[in-house]
């Protein structure tokens, strides 16, 4: 059994469970190192890790994992799990309340009702995933290295006359043909469309003197990069330039206080207070950032709504934005590693 699984098992006593049923594909990947865990479940207990999957994936899982017992299901995932839990003589099984559907829960509850307690749990695996190992940080660095290459490519091709959709297709093709993955839907928002924080890509033609907001990521061996960059085509108004510099200042203020022990709320407030001094805080409408790793959005959430203390090994985004309704929007986003005494901006060399 690997060290990650052993650490998870050490938390079982506080949750009053003797096994954990994992149905979130990313959490399964974290514990098994198997990248494609869709339509599969993982049962973790003292007797081992049981990877429950069907005949489509059985051989792939068998050939690409070690120290794991692979179960090829003959029934549904829920029914196969019921049989396995009974065979192992387990008395209490935790389940991920955010990822098990109600229909699946009902089948499990009915099949195990007389012998096994089903106990809802939250963030057991995700809490461990917050702290990245050296190998995980290296994978994120490699994703960022290629991300920089993509941005250089965009800088060469971006010009008036292209549609947002044209840019999207070119980026997707570039990433895929180089053997990397796309962790989320790319945002290409030009002109007025940039005022929407999560704008949908349209057929709007990019014009001379436009601004273009590009929010994209790269997937390398399951680990993600996530950056937002602004492109300015031609002459840009003094107002936009001033707002961009203010936004960079807010980001720098937030990054400057990042270190172990500082709460995520304090980091968010640092950027928000700086924007408030400039009378622009009302145009900053979302949280300052989020954790990144196997998922593009992980805990901790960098928001005033949470008081999570930062810890060495966390990787978070810092992404303040200013969005003027029906005019324009600006966002700058970088990835930051929390270090022993402070932080390192992992994307510091990416313009």
N, C-alpha and C positions, 0 to 999 in steps of 0.2 A: 504493500500500500504506500502511495506517495505521501510526501510531507504535507502537501496541501490538504489532502483528505484527512490525515491524522489531526491536523489543527482544527478542522471542522468538527471532528468527533469529540474533541476536548470541550466543545461548547454544549454538547448534548445534555449534560446534567443540569445546566441552568435553564434549559428549555423543557426539561422533564420528558425527554424522548430517548429512545434507544436506537432510532434510525431516522434518516432524513430522505424523503422522496423529492428529488430535484427534477422539475419539469421545464425550467428555463434553459433554453439551448446554450446561452452564453455561460451560465454557471456550470453546465455539464462540460463545456469546452475547458473552462478554467481548471476543473478537477481531473480531467482525463487527457488533456492536450490534444483532443480530437476536434478538428475545426468545424466539421459539419455535423452538428448534433440535432438537427431538426427531426421532428416526429419520433423522438426517442426520449426515454426517461432514464434516470440514474438513481438507484437506491444505495445509500451509503450507510454502513453499519460496521460494527466491530469485526464482523465476519468477512468484510470485503466490500468492493465496489461492484455493483451489478448493473451493467449497461444493457438496458432493455430496448431492443430495436427489432425491425422486421427484416425479411429476407433481402430487401433491396439494399440495405446498408450493412448487413451482418458481416460479410467478408471484409469490407473496407474497414469496419471498426476493428475486427479481429486482427487484421494485418497492420493496423496503424496505432495500436495501443499496447501497453504492457502492464502487467499487474492488475488487470481488470477482468472480471468474469462477464463474458458477453452472452446475453440470453436472446435467442431468436424466438420471437413471440409467435404463437400459433393462434392466439385469440387477440382481443383488443389490448391496448396498453394497460388499461385499468384492470382487466380480468387477469392478465399475465402477472401484474404486480400483486394482486390479491393472492394468487397461488404462491408466489415467491415469498411474500410476507408470512404466510401460513407455514410454508416449508421451513423458514428460518426461525419460526416460533417467536416472532417479535411481539412485544406487548403494546408499544406506543410508537407511532410513526408521525414525525412532523412532515408537513407539506408546505410548499411555498404559496401562500395565500394570494399573491399577486399574479401567479402564473397557472395555477390549476383551475380549469373551468368549473363552473357549478355542476354542469352535467357530469363531468368526470368525477367530481367529489361525491356526487350522489351514488354513482356506481361503486366507488371504493367504500363509502360508508355502509352501503347495503351489504356488500360482500364481506366486510370485516366487523360488522356491528357487534357480534357476540364475543369477539376475542381481542380486538385491537382498538386502542384509542387513536383517533386522528386528531392531531394538534396543529393548528395554524401557526406558521412562523413567518418572519419577515426579515430580510436582509442578512441572514446567517452567512451565506457565501459572499454576498456583496460587501459586507463589512471587511472581510479578509482581502477582497479584490482592491480595496482602496489603496493599499500600500503595494507599490510596484517593486518587483525584484529587479536586480541589475539586468537580467535578461529581458524582462518586460520593457524597461526603459530603453534598452538598446533597440528593441523592435520598433518602439515609438520614434526613436531618433532616425531609424532607417526609413520609416514612413515619411518623416519630415524631410529627409534628404531628397527623396523623390518628389515630394510636394514642391520643394523649391524649384526643381527642374520643370515641373508643370507650370508654375507661375512664370518662369522665364519664357517658356513657350507661349503662354498667353500674351505676355508683353509684346512678343514679336508679331502675333497675328491679329490682335485686337485693333480695330479701326472703324471709323464711321462707315455706315452702309451695311455692316453685318447685323443680323438680327440676334436677339438674345438666344433664341433657339439654335442658331448657327454655332454660337460660341459653346453652348452646352454640348452639342454633338461632337465638336472638335475636342473638347476636354475629355469627354467620356471615351472617345476612340483612342486618344493619346494614352490615357491611363490604362485602358484594357490591353492595348497592343504592346505595352511595356510589361505586362504580366502582373499588374497591381489591381486591387479591388476598389469599389466605390462604396464607402460606408453609409452614405445618405444621399438624398436628392440634392444635387448641386443648385445653389441659388445664383442666378445671374440677373441682377436687377439694375437697369439703366434709367437715368433721368428720374422722372417722377416715381417710377416703380420702386426706387430705392427707399422710399418713405415707408414701405411695408417691411417690417423686420424679417418675416419669412415669406417673401414675395415668390409667387409662382413664375416660372420662366414663360415668357410670352413671345410673340412674333414682332414685338416692338423693334424698330430699326434704330440702331445706335447712331447718334448724330454727332456732328462736330461740336466740341465744347461740352460734351456730356460727361457725367460721372457714371461709373459702373461699380456696383458693389458685388463682389464675388466671395461667396461662402462655400467652401468645398473641403473635402477630406480625401485621404488616401488610406487604403487598407493594406498592411503588410503583415503576413502571417497571423491575421486576426486582430492585430493592433492598429489603432486608428490615429490619424492626424486630423486636426480641425483648426482651420485658420480662416479669417475673413480679411480680405485686402480690398482697398479702394484703388480704382484706376481712373485717371483724369485725362481726358482727351481734348487737347487744345487749351483755350483760355478758360480758366475757372474763376468764378467771382471771389472777391475778397471775403465775403461772408462765409462761403464754403471753406476757404482756406483757414479762416480764423476758427471755425467750428472744428475742423479736423485737428488743428493744433491743440485746441482745448481738450478734445477727446483723448488725444495722445497723452496730454498732461494728466488727465484723470486716470488713465491706465497706468502710467508711471507711478502715480501716488499709491495706487492699490498694490502694485507689485512690490513697491519699496517696503511695505510692512509685512509681507509674507514671510513667515517662519513658523517652526513648530510651536504650538501652544496658542497662536493667534486664532481667534474664531473666524469662520467664514463670514459671519455677519459684520465683523469689524472691517474685513477687506472690502466687502460690498459698500459699506457706509463710507469708506475712505474715498472711493471713486464718486459716489453719489453726492457727498458733501462738497467735493471739489466742483462738480457740475452745478450744484446749488449756488455756490459763490458767484458763478457766472450767469445765474438765472436760467439755466438750461436743464435742471434736474427733471422738470415735468415732461421733457421730451425723451427721457431715458425710461423705457417702459417695461424692461424685463430684468431678470436676475443678471448678476455680473458674470457668472460663469458656471462651470460644472466639471466634474471629474471626467477623464477620458481614459480608455484602455481597450478592453475587448468590446465594449459598447461605446458608442459615440457620446452618450449621456450616461454617466455613472454618478454615484455618490462619491464625494460630497457635493451637494448643491451649494454654489457660492452665492448666497442670498441672505438678506436681512431676516428671512423667515426661519433660519436655522442658526444654532450656536455651536455647530460641530467644530472642535479644535483641529487645526491643521496638524498633520504628522509628517515626519520625514518619509519620503517615498511616494507621497501623493503627487499625481499629475493632474493639473486643473487648467481650464481656460480662463482668461481674463478678457472680457469682451464688452466694454461699454459701448453704448450707441446713442446717437441723437437722431430722432425721426420727426421732421416737421411735416405735419399732415398736408398731403397734396402738393408738396414742394420737393423735398429730397430727404434722403437719409444717409447717415455715415455710421459705419461700425468698424472698429479695429479689434482684432482677436488674435491673441497669442497663447501658446501653451507654456506652462510654468511647472517646473519640478520643485517640490519642497525639499530642501536639503537640510543637513544637520543644524546649520546655523542661520539659514536664510532661504534663498531660492536661486534657481537658474532658469532663465528664459530659454527654453529649448529651441524656440523659433527666432532667436535674436538676430541671426544672420539672414533671415528671409524678409526681403523688402515687400 
